[in-house]
Amino acid sequence: MVDVVIIGAGVSGCAAARWLSRYRINVLVLDKEEDVCCGTSKANSAIVHAGFDAKNGTLMAELNVRGSEMMEQLSVDLDFAYKRCGSLVLCLDENDRDKLNALYENGVKNGVKDLRIIEREELVGMEPNVSDNAVAALWAPTGAIVCPFGMTLAFAENAAANGVQFRFDTEVKKLERTEKGWKIETNQGTIEAKAVVNAAGVYADLFHNEVCEDKIHITPRRGDYLLLDHTASGFVTHTVFQLPGKFGKGVLVTPTVHDNILAGPTAIDVENREGTNTTAEGLADVMKKAGFSVKNLPTRQTITSFAGLRAHEDGHEFIIRESAEDFFDCAGIESPGLSSAPAIGERVASLMQAKYGWEEKKDFIDKRKGILDPKTLSREEWNKLIEKEPAYGQIICRCESVTEGEILDAIRRPLGAKSLDGVKRRTRAGMGRCQAGFCSPRVMEILSRERKVPLSSITKNGKGSELIVGVAKDVYEEVRHEA
């Protein structure tokens, strides 16, 4: 029997695992996918909200501000990409001044630091491509951008270094209360745990409703995005929002920590909890609404589009509590969930520690080193690295200049990559202009060699997404023999 089972290896589940790993307990994280960060956490706006938008007095507001404050130091300690670029909320009509002022006042009540309203002249100086209709903006210098994959993986790897176990391709089928805690039936067998943390994203309401008398309802809310090439870098240098409306903050335009430009998301409620397909209508809506914020967005430089699902709970509030005996919810984690993740993990661990009184570890590892990017080195340093490790001299992904050394590190480290998408999330191999058109065969060969499995078993993102059926020569010989 383990002390805690966490359902879900997204950013909330991994954050909870990282903070729980401070204690002398056995923690097991389960996920139905093949890797960390395969759900909502991999497809979002990649921004750290300052905290001015969430309704004052809510848990969402409290944890947003707390998470934002924690993020910068965590990015240093756990070595993931983060940049405090600041954010702007545009007022596009003089008649909306009252709404802008109300947003400012809400942010001040929430405890957001250094907020102020700026006028058009200063705004244009900060963002020359801003819409001609923009008359003022709310400036939040504590707003930031982050790598969502990097942050989630950092939490997971740090948790693993502190003894947390992870099981992937493990789908929870049923929860049953026992005298000692919980019996968790999965497609990989039965697990017993003293306590359960429900961090299952868009599926969290199903697990909650299975064991709790009070019911909650989560709607998958799809958001479509456009990602622009590095050649568009600098088009905006801050995250640019529009004044919030019924479905949130509308379409934003933002730089990324990897020097792309991102536009989105839409807000379309869907029934399919796996419905991450983009639509022509959704992408057209992104382009139209982005044009309200900035002029001449270079959409011809779009290299890919994608969609993610937000776990929208009917009350639009985070549900972080003990909802049944030894069953702790971490549900309804939609925007600003990524921003709040460090505080969510801290809150879950605090709630559980208050009940169980676990002993803290004296040897807790609070630092983690990420995958080395040789592009951050001087030429002399890179050459010395190549002398020691020749794989760092072999460029595999030309678009993003990713070396074989980085890919090997991604595969070999704890919770290492097992698929093309796993490598991509860790190293960016395949995220560039050609979208893996050139580097996929090389990455597959490396995965096959390192994992000692045939090429035909290498997948894009887990079972069912195999890319080839076999080697052409072998298939030809089989067909000839049968003939």
Helices and strands as residue ranges (DSSP letters): E 2-7, H 11-20, E 27-30, G 40-42, E 47-48, H 59-78, E 82-83, E 87-91, G 94-96, H 97-110, E 116-119, H 120-126, E 136-140, E 144-146, H 148-161, E 165-167, E 172-177, E 182-186, E 189-198, G 201-203, H 204-211, E 218-228, G 230-232, E 239-242, E 252-255, E 261-264, E 268-269, H 280-293, G 299-301, E 302-313, E 319-324, E 327-331, H 337-356, G 374-376, H 379-388, G 390-393, E 395-397, E 402-403, H 404-412, H 420-427, H 440-451, G 455-457, H 472-482
